Amino acid sequence: MSNHEITFTKAQQMTSAYQNDPRFLGQTVSCVIPKDVIDEIFRNPNANNMKIYFAKNIENELTIVMLGADASNNDFTNIIMNNVSKCPNYCLGNLL
């Protein structure tokens, strides 16, 4: 297991803590990010990392903004992605 990987049980504990927190009830619980979006971010050969910023869209809903970053975590602003599918609205299957 890599130093970034966690167990399914730990993931369930963490996501349940968020989903059951009264401050976040009814909020987005996850986002579906197509592989081509991630590939586009890493099209920049200097992008060693991907940053995900929490944001609010024009409807005042929780969303994310994604972009590449270099090895020192400096943002690359040439490719910035959003328009992700938010769950539970989009997701019909199981949620973690």
Secondary structure, 3 states (H helix, E strand, C coil): CCCCCCCHHHHHHHHHHHHCCHHHCCCCCEEECCHHHHHHHCCCCCCCEEEEEEEECCCCCEEEEEEEECCCCCEEEEEEECCCEEECCCCCCCCC
